[in-house]
Amino acid sequence: MAGYCEAAGDARYNSVVCVTGDGVLGNHRKVHQPLSEDASFASGTVSTPSTHRSAGSG
């Protein structure tokens, strides 16, 4: 897992990605921002993480 700043159009999101040896397992945009991050990052709109098929799965 690793946190990163995700750019999407004009918005920036505080996001995390989960990877395995086979590829990306999923990513998530933080929904609730601490006050110190509220001015820098937009809040995600979906509370469930998006998932991806890993490169090694059939």
Backbone as JSON, one array per atom type, in Angstrom:
{
  "sequence": "MAGYCEAAGDARYNSVVCVTGDGVLGNHRKVHQPLSEDASFASGTVSTPSTHRSAGSG",
  "N": [[0.84, -1.17, 0.0], [0.41, 2.25, -0.72], [0.38, 5.74, -0.26], [-0.71, 8.52, -2.23], [-0.85, 11.57, -4.21], [-3.53, 12.08, -6.15], [-4.28, 13.21, -9.32], [-7.07, 14.47, -10.95], [-8.51, 15.86, -13.45], [-9.25, 19.14, -12.56], [-9.17, 18.66, -9.88], [-7.56, 17.43, -6.89], [-6.78, 14.52, -5.14], [-6.39, 12.83, -2.03], [-5.1, 9.86, -2.01], [-4.89, 6.21, -1.92], [-3.13, 3.33, -2.96], [-3.23, -0.16, -3.5], [-1.06, -2.73, -4.08], [0.04, -5.83, -5.53], [2.34, -8.51, -6.24], [1.41, -9.17, -8.7], [0.17, -6.97, -9.78], [-1.98, -4.04, -9.71], [-4.19, -4.03, -7.02], [-6.26, -2.47, -5.98], [-7.61, 0.89, -5.54], [-8.2, 3.85, -3.52], [-9.95, 6.82, -2.77], [-9.58, 9.2, -0.27], [-12.3, 9.87, 1.83], [-13.09, 11.4, 4.06], [-11.57, 14.23, 4.99], [-8.92, 15.4, 7.07], [-8.85, 18.56, 8.83], [-6.47, 19.91, 8.26], [-5.82, 18.98, 5.73], [-7.92, 19.61, 4.16], [-8.0, 21.97, 2.59], [-6.23, 21.4, 0.57], [-6.88, 18.99, -0.72], [-9.53, 17.36, -2.51], [-12.52, 15.75, -1.39], [-13.17, 12.28, -1.66], [-15.94, 10.74, -3.38], [-17.07, 8.28, -3.21], [-17.5, 5.71, -0.92], [-16.54, 3.15, -1.0], [-13.75, 1.18, -1.97], [-12.27, 1.22, -5.25], [-11.77, -1.61, -7.31], [-9.4, -3.62, -9.06], [-8.68, -6.01, -11.55], [-6.01, -8.1, -10.99], [-2.87, -8.33, -12.74], [-2.11, -10.98, -12.99], [-4.39, -12.52, -12.74], [-6.83, -14.71, -14.18]],
  "CA": [[0.0, 0.0, 0.0], [1.14, 3.51, -0.77], [-0.43, 6.93, -0.44], [-0.25, 9.41, -3.3], [-1.74, 12.66, -4.63], [-4.12, 11.7, -7.43], [-4.81, 14.32, -10.1], [-8.21, 14.11, -11.8], [-9.0, 17.15, -13.92], [-8.79, 20.24, -11.71], [-9.17, 18.22, -8.48], [-6.49, 16.6, -6.34], [-7.31, 13.64, -4.1], [-5.48, 12.1, -1.16], [-5.48, 8.49, -2.37], [-4.02, 5.1, -1.57], [-3.19, 2.22, -3.91], [-2.78, -1.44, -2.96], [-0.5, -3.52, -5.17], [0.64, -7.13, -5.23], [3.33, -8.85, -7.25], [0.72, -9.35, -9.98], [-0.35, -5.7, -10.28], [-2.8, -3.2, -8.83], [-5.34, -4.7, -6.44], [-7.33, -1.47, -5.88], [-7.24, 2.2, -5.02], [-9.26, 4.49, -2.74], [-9.82, 8.25, -2.49], [-9.99, 9.5, 1.1], [-13.6, 10.52, 1.85], [-13.11, 12.38, 5.14], [-10.27, 14.9, 5.08], [-8.62, 16.19, 8.26], [-8.88, 19.99, 8.53], [-5.19, 20.34, 7.69], [-5.75, 18.55, 4.34], [-9.15, 20.01, 3.49], [-7.74, 23.03, 1.6], [-5.36, 20.89, -0.48], [-7.42, 17.82, -1.39], [-10.98, 17.16, -2.59], [-12.97, 14.51, -0.77], [-13.71, 11.27, -2.56], [-17.4, 10.68, -3.3], [-17.48, 6.89, -3.04], [-16.87, 5.2, 0.3], [-15.98, 1.82, -1.22], [-12.6, 1.27, -2.87], [-12.39, 0.59, -6.57], [-10.88, -2.76, -7.4], [-8.91, -3.94, -10.38], [-8.15, -7.37, -11.7], [-4.55, -8.09, -11.04], [-2.32, -8.77, -14.02], [-1.96, -12.42, -13.02], [-5.64, -13.27, -12.61], [-7.39, -15.16, -15.42]],
  "C": [[0.89, 1.23, 0.0], [0.16, 4.65, -0.99], [0.15, 7.79, -1.55], [-1.27, 10.51, -3.55], [-2.24, 12.32, -6.03], [-4.71, 12.94, -8.11], [-5.92, 13.8, -10.99], [-8.86, 15.41, -12.26], [-8.41, 18.26, -13.08], [-8.67, 19.84, -10.24], [-7.93, 17.4, -8.15], [-7.08, 15.81, -5.18], [-6.18, 13.01, -3.31], [-5.89, 10.63, -1.3], [-4.48, 7.46, -1.88], [-4.21, 4.02, -2.63], [-2.63, 0.97, -3.22], [-2.31, -2.29, -4.14], [0.02, -4.85, -4.65], [1.71, -7.38, -6.29], [2.73, -9.01, -8.64], [0.17, -8.05, -10.55], [-1.18, -4.98, -9.24], [-4.01, -3.99, -8.35], [-6.53, -3.73, -6.33], [-6.78, -0.13, -5.43], [-8.45, 2.85, -4.37], [-8.95, 5.96, -2.56], [-10.37, 8.52, -1.1], [-11.28, 10.32, 1.08], [-13.64, 11.63, 2.88], [-11.72, 12.96, 5.33], [-10.09, 15.55, 6.45], [-8.6, 17.67, 7.88], [-7.6, 20.48, 7.88], [-5.04, 19.97, 6.21], [-6.92, 19.05, 3.5], [-8.93, 21.05, 2.4], [-6.93, 22.51, 0.41], [-5.99, 19.78, -1.32], [-8.94, 17.85, -1.42], [-11.32, 15.85, -1.89], [-13.48, 13.55, -1.84], [-15.22, 11.18, -2.38], [-17.92, 9.28, -3.08], [-16.75, 6.32, -1.84], [-16.31, 3.79, 0.14], [-14.81, 1.94, -2.19], [-12.91, 0.67, -4.24], [-11.4, -0.56, -6.62], [-10.54, -3.03, -8.85], [-8.52, -5.4, -10.42], [-6.66, -7.27, -11.75], [-4.07, -8.68, -12.36], [-2.25, -10.28, -14.13], [-3.25, -13.2, -12.92], [-6.27, -13.51, -13.98], [-8.34, -14.24, -16.02]]
}
